[in-house]
Amino acid sequence: MKVPIIMTPGPTMVRANVRLARAEETTNPDIDLSFYDFYEDTCLKMANILKTHNQVRILSGEGILGLEAACASLTEKDDRVLIIENGVFGEGFGDFVKIYGGKPVYFRGDRKHKINLEDLKFFLEKDSNFKYATVVHCDTPSGVLNEIDKICPLLKEKGILTVVDSVAAMGGEELRVDDWNIDIVIGGSQKCLSAPPGLTILSISKDAFDVMENRKTQIASFYCNILNWRDYYKDKWFPYTPPISDIMGIRRAVENILEEKDILDRHMKIAKATREAIVSSGLELHTYDGYSNTVTVFNVPKNLDDKKVRKYMVDNFNVMIAGSFDYLDGKVLRIGHMGENARVHTVSYTLVALQKSLEMYGVKFKKDMAEVFFKEMEGCGIIIP
């Protein structure tokens, strides 16, 4: 199978040292006590990235597991839960709340904009009787980035627990869990962390654990029960056999991030240059603000089939970008510049492939996207060979 250059907003490309770490010989993670130390140390390294003293856990399951586990562990029958949404994944939190008997109440933002803080403040002044609230950091289908550094403290002032989906932002956007009053934050291995799909990363505050422990009813799940993980190290017991090879891989991926001191700056510069290339060429960004440093989303030119464009890119340039889904199906294209994808050579080549593919279908460009991208990068002090 010919593997394309994967410039999608997750899964992303995986560095060779991560792939090799997953191939190392393994022990029995259930009964080898040294693995408990390895797992704990990996969690502590992840906590360093998240800027938190909260407990961190790595669970066996793609990032969606973390979203459901947070809702399963916190929700009891008839609990009112605030769903702050301005995109597909924001709204989707409500489905998990309903599964576990809760009553979602939606604060709906404009899906072309980041969440409006003044509107949210006004909403909370009228109604703040919620057990917890959910918000998406970066809503991948549209690329909109929300200001969780302002949203979560606002919620905590009202005594509301905060649950943040940072699957598409963790590792590529600034994230200060403790400073921003985030009770549960969820990440995934296959996005900015640039490890293969299959793992969820969670940080859980004492407040969140206390709410889980003081429930009136049992958590209606075993696999999604975060409370099962609270004392794994003290008890030397995992709720289920950890996927040891995957954890060895993400340990290496986390170390890669910690070794690169300016990783957030790299993401920011590449994202800014990519957006400038898109706009200067005559294409149109999908949102009006809240631009993410991990994914650029732009509207499909009129009368074009995004699937044909993407297939042409793979067949002729061996580059894979993404369309979207739900209400954005067929309407936007997405370039993922997160983790290992956020490199000058891969993004510039992707822009060349995109422009030539769109030109093949009759799109006229005002400027050459790769040239604009290089100029922007040079303006940021990046030397282009």
N, C-alpha and C positions, 0 to 999 in steps of 0.2 A: 504494500500500500504506500503510495506517495503521500508524504505528510506535507501539507501546505504551511506557509507562514501564517500562524494563527493570530490575526490582529482583531480578535473579537473581544468584547467586554467580559471575558471569562467563559470557559476556561482560557487561560493564557499559556504562552510558551513557558517551558520549565527548563531551568539551567541544568547543565550536565551534572554538576555536583549534587543536585537534589535527586536526580534520577539514579545516580550511583549510590547515594545513601540508602535509597529504597531497596537496592539490590544486595545490601550487606547481609551477612548471616544473622539470624535472629535467635532469641531465646524464647522461653515460655513466659509471656508477660504476666500471667496470672500468679505464678508461684515463685518466680525469680525476683527476690526482694530488690535487687539492684535496678530492675526496670522501674520500680516505684520511684526511686530517686531520679532516674533518667526522665521519667514523665513529669515529675514535679519540677525539675530544673528547666525542662522545656516550657512548662507553663509559666515559670518565673521570667524566662526570657521573653515570652509573649507579653507578660504584664509590663515589662520594660517598654515595649513598643506602644502599649495602650496607655502608658503613664498612669498606672493604677496600683494601689495596694490591695485591691479586692482579689478574691480568689478567681483564678482562671482555670478553665477546664477545656480539654480537647475531646470532642465526642465523635463517634464513628457514624458519619452521615453527612451528606452534602448540606450546605448552608441553610436550606429550608428546614432541616431538623431543628436547628437552633431557634428559628422563629416559632415553630410549633411547640418546642419544649418550653420556651418562655411562657407562652400562653397556657399550656397544659399545667404548668407548675404553679402559676399564679391565680388562675381563674377558678372560681366556684360558681355554683348555680346562682343566676340573677345578679352577679357582679356587674356593675356598670364600668365599662372600659372605654376610654377615649381613643378613637382611631384618628390620628392626624394624617390626612392623606392628600397628596397631590400627584398621584401616579398609581401604576398597576400594583406594585408591591405594598404601597401604603394601604390601599384599600383591602388588599388580600389578608392583612392582619385580622380584619373583622371576621373572616371565615373561620379562622382558628378559634377566635373567642367564642363564636356560636357553637362550634363543635363541642366545646367543654362547658357549655351551659351559660356562658356569660351574655351580657347584653351590650353589643357595641353601639357607641354613639359617635357619629362621624363629624369631625370638623373638616370640611372639604375646601381645599385651596384651589386656586387657578392652576391648572396643569401645565401652563406655559410659564409659570413663575415659581420661585421658591416660596415657602410658607410665609405669609405676611404676619409679622410679629404683632403688629397693632391689632389686626383682626383677631388673632388668637388671644391676646390679652382681653379684648372686649368680650369674647366668647367665655373665657374663664371667669370673668367678673360676674357673669350671669349664672354660670353652672360650672362648678369645680368638684362635684361630688363623684369622683372616680377613684377606683382602686389603683389603677395604673393607666398609663397612656403609652401608645406606640407611635413611633415616627421613623421614617426611613432617612438615613443619612444621604445616600445617593440612590435615587430611583433609576436603576439601570436602563429600563426600556426607553425612558425619555432623556436621561442624562441630567436631570435636575438635582442640584445639591442643596440640601436644607441646612440652616444654621442651628445645628444641634447645640452649639456652645451657648446659644441664647435661649433656645426652646426648652431644654431640659432644666436649667435653673429656674425658669419661670414656672414650670410644672411642679418642681419640688417645693417652691414657695407656697404652693397650694396643698402640699401634703400628698402629692400624687407620685407614685413610683414611675420611673422612666425606663422604657424598653426601646432600644435603638437597633434597627437593622443597618449595620455598617458593612454588609457583605461586599459591596462593590466599592467601598472607600477605605476600609481598614488596610493600612500599609501604604496607601497612596495619598491620603488626605490627613491633615492634622487631626489627632484624636487624643483628648486629654480627659480620660474617664473620670478621675477624681475631681479635677477642677470644674468639670462641666456637670457634675451631679448625675451621672448615668448609672442607674441601678443594674441593668443588664444590657450589655452590648454584644451583638452577634456578628461574627465574621465567617468567612469561608476560605478554604485552602486554595481554591482554584482561581481566585481573582488577583488582587494586588500582591498577595503573598507568593504567588507563582509556584505553587505545588500542585500536584494532580488533584482532581476532584475527589471528594469522599470524606472530608473532615469539616466539622463545625468548631469554631472557637468561641467561647463564652467567657465574659467576666461577670461575676455575680457579687453584688454588694451585701453587706450584713443586713441592711434593711430588707432586701429581697429574700434572703434566706430566712429571716425572721417571719416574714409574711407566709412563706411556704410552710414553716414549722408550726405556725399557729392557725392553720386552716381548720375549719370545722369538719371538713370531709377529706377523704384520702384523694391524692392525685390520681386521676383516672387514666393512668398510663404507667408502664414500667420503663420503656425505652425512652420516653420523653420526660421522665421524672428527674429534674435537676437535683432534687434533694438527695437522691440516691448517691450522688457524687460528693456530698459535703465532706465526709470524713474518710474518703478512700485511702488517704495516706496514713492516717492514724490507725485505721483498721486493717491496712494492707489488704484491701479487697476492692476490686473493680466490679461494677454492676454487670459488666459483660466483658468478654475477652477483647482487649484493645487491639486495633489493627496495627500491629507493631511496626511493620515496614512503612506504612503511611506516616506514622508518628516520627520515625527516624528521618523520613524525607522532609517533613515540615520543620523538624528541628534544624536541619541544614538550611532550609529556606528562611527561617526566622533569623538564623545567624548571618545569612547573606544581608538581610535588611539592617541588622544592628551594626554590621561592619561598614555600611555605606552611610556616612554621616549626613550627606545632603540629599537623601532619597526624596524627601518631600519637595525640595527645591527642583530636583530633576523632573518630577511629575508636573510641577507648576509651569516650568518653562516650556516643556514639550506641549502641554495642553494649550497654553496661550498661543504658541506658534502654530499649532494645528488649527485652532479656531480662526486665527488671522488668515491662514492659507485658504480655508473654506470660504470665508466671507469675501476676501479680496478676489476670489475667482468668480464670484457671482452666485455661488450656492447660498442657501439660507439655513442658518442654525435653527433648530426646532424650538428651543426655549428663548425667552427674552432676558432672563437673568438666571442666577443660581447655576453658573456653569461649573461642571465637574472637572477636576484635574485627572480623572481616570478614564473618562469616555467622552467622545464628542459625537453628538447626534445632530444630523441635518436632514432637511426635508428631501424626499426623492423628487427630482425634477418632473414637471408635469408630463403625463402620458408615457411614463417609463415604468417598466416592471422591475422592481428591485431584485427579484429572484434571478432574472436574466442577467442583470448587471453583475451580481455577485458570482454567478456561475462563470461569466466571461472572465472575471478577475482570477478565479481559481484556475480555469482551463488555460489561460494565456499568460498569467503572471505568477501563478502559484501562491496567491495571497487570498486569505479568507477574512472578510469583514462580515458584519451581521446586519440583518434586518431587525425588525422588532415584532411584537405580538400584541394580542388583545386589541385595544382601540387604535394602536399604532401599526398594526399589521399592514405592510405594503406602503406605508406613508413615510417612513424614515429609514436612513442607513446609519450604522453605528461603527465607529472606529474605537477599539479598545486600546488606549495607551496607558496601561497599568502594569506595574511590576516589570517583568522582563520584556514586555511589549514596549515600554516607554524608553526607547532608544532612538537616537537620531537616525541611524541607518535604516531601521525597520520602519519607522513612521514615514520617513521621506520616500522610501521605496513604495510604501502603501499609497501615498499620495500620487506618485507617478502612475501606478497601476490603476488607481481610481480614475484619474483624469483621462487616461488613454481609453479606459473602458467606457466611460460616459461619452467621450468624443465619438467612439464607435457607434453609439446610439443617437448621435446628432446633437449633443449638448455643446454649446459654445462657451468658452471660458474667457473671462476678462484678463486674467493673469495666470501664469504658470504656478500651480500650487507648490511644487517642490522648491522653486526659486524663492517664493515668499517665505516658506518654512525655513529654508537655510538662512535667509536674511534676518528673520526674527531670532533664530538661534544665535547667529553671530552678534546680534544686538544685545543678547544676554551674556556675551562673553564666551560663548562656546566656539572653539576653533573648528572649522569644517575643513577637512583635508582636501 
